[in-house]
């Protein structure tokens, strides 16, 4: 969340909740912030990784510009 535009934090948190219930979320548009402070728009795909027993392990995100 450190690189997510502060105006987008709630939207990204909702995405991550959906990932936990649905298992994935694709083609979501967000604003992120470079280290120098400039804002860029990105596309984020996210999926929940689960172990052999189906227990949540981590969330995997792919971000493209």
N, C-alpha and C positions, 0 to 999 in steps of 0.2 A: 504494500500500500504506500510505501514511501515515495514511489515514482508516479502514483496516480494523482491526477489533478484533484485537489481538495474538494472541488465542487462535484466530483464523481464518486467520492468514497461510499456514499449510501448505495448508489447504483451498483457498484462493484461488489459490495457486501451482499446485496440481494442476489447477484449472479452466483456468488459462491454458495449461498444457501440453496439455490436451485440445483447446483451441481451435486450437492450432497443428497438431495431427494431424487432427482432425475438421473443422475450419473453423468450428465454432460450439458453444456450450453455452447452453441456455436454462433458465429457472426454477430458479435456484440461490439458496438462502437463506443469507445471511451476516449477521454483526453488524458494524456500522461505528460509529465514534465521532465525535460532533460536536466542534467546536473547544472547547466548554465541558466536554468529557469524558463527556457522557451517551452511553449506548449505544443504538443503534436497530437494528432488524432490517430488512433490505432484500432485494429480489429483484434478481438480476443476470442479464442476458442479455449474452452476449459473442460476437463474431464476428471472424474474421481477415480483414483487408482485403488483397487481393493486386493486383498490377499486371497489365497486359495479358499479361505472360509467365508469370503464375501465381506470381510471387515474393512472399513475405510483405512487407508494407509496415508494418502496424500492427494493433493489436487495438482494436476499438471495443466499448465497454461501455455498456449502458443500465441504469441503476440506478433502481428505483422503491421507494417506501416502502409 
